[in-house]
Amino acid sequence: MTSLPHASGFRELLVYQKAHELAREIDDLTASFPKYEMYSLTSQIRRLSRPVGANIAEAWAKRLYKKHFISKLTDADGEQQETQHWIDKAVDCGYWTKETATTLRQKYEEIGRLLDSMMTKVEMFCGDMPRTVCEPPAG
């Protein structure tokens, strides 16, 4: 699939970069959770923060089909919102301060706005692209 004037791949998308970095930040911050949370809260928040970027990457691969593109971005948005719920839970359990949670939520809300913008401006990402599934003839 062809590149776009503003990005030649998903790694160049600001929203992907932010999601990727935030997933790493979540990994680092959850390392201080008690060991008994390893298979509960720690696992849950990590499992939700990671697919945000993965769904953005998959959306990029599905740009040929606007509805698929939007569907994967919607999945990414759902994951970031669910991650916000578990951030609140980490505060409720006393593992993170309200300030840490507010910073994380603001970053996820920004990702949500960027995803919404991509869905609103779908034509910028899914415009007329070649739909060739075969290799061009040699020669």
N, C-alpha and C positions, 0 to 999 in steps of 0.2 A: 504494500500500500504506500502511496506517496506521502511525503512529509508535507507539513503545512508551513506557511510563512513564519508563524510564531512558535513552532515546535516541530522537530523532526522525530521525536519519540516521547513516550510518556514520562521519561526521566527529566525531560526539560520543562514539564508542566509545574508551575509553582505549587499548585494544590497537591500534586504527588510528592514534591520535595518536602512540603510542610507535613503531610501525613506520615511520610517515612521517618522524618526526624522526630515527630511526636510519638510514634510507636517506640522508637529507641528510648525516648525520655520516660515513657511509661514503664518500659522494661527496667530501666535504672531505678526509678522511684519505687517500684514494687519489690525490688530486691530487699528492702528493709522490712517488708511485712513479716509477721511471725511465721515460723515454719509450718504451723498447723493450718495456715491459710494457703499453703502451696497448691493444694488441689481444689481450692474453693475460690476465694476472692482473687488471689494472685493469678491463677489460671484464667479465670473468667475475664478479667480486665485486659490481660495480655491477648487472649484469643479474640477479643473484640477490637482492640486497637490495631492489630496487624492487618486485618482484611481491608481496612479503609484504603490504604495504598494499593493493595492487590486488586481491589475492585476498580480503582482508577486505571491501573495498567490494563486490566481486562476490557474496560470500556474503550480504551484507546484501540485495542485490537479489533473491536467490534464497530468501529466508526463507519463501516460500509452500510450499516443498518441503523438508522436513527433511533428506532425503538429499542434495539439492543443496547445501544450506547447510553441512552437515557436510563434504561433499566439497571445497568451496572452502576451508573452514577447514583441512582436512587438507592441501590444496595449499599454503596459507600456511605451515603448520607445516613442511612439507617444504622449502620455500624458505629458511626461517630456519635450519633445521638444516644445509642445504647451504652457506649463507653462513658458518656457523661453521667448516665445513671450510676454506673459502678464507681465513678469518681466520687459522687455524693455518698455512696455506701462506704467508701474508704474513709471519708471524713466522719461519718456516723460511728464507725468502729474506732476512731481515734488514731488512725494510721497516718493521715495527712492533715495538715492544718487547713483552715478555710481559705487562707491566702494561696496555698499551693493549688487547691481545688479550683479557685477562681481563675488563676492563671491558666490551668489546663483547660477549663471549660471555655475560656475566651479563645484559646487556640483552636479548639474543636469547633466553636461557633464560626470562626473565620473560615475554616475548612468547609463548613456547611454553606457559608455564603458563596465561596468560590465554586463549589459544586452546583449550587443553584444557578449561578451565573453561566456556567457551562451548559446547563440544561436549557436555560433561557436563550442562549446564543448557540444552539446546537448547530446551526448552519456554518458557524466558524470552524467547526470540527468535523462535520459530516457532509460537507459540500459535495459537489460532483467529483467523484474520484473514479479512476478507471476500475472497471469491474471484471477485469481479465483474470481468469483462473488458470490459464495455460501460459506456458512460457512463449515468448515471441519466437518466430522461426529463426533458425540460425542463419547467419550469412550476412 
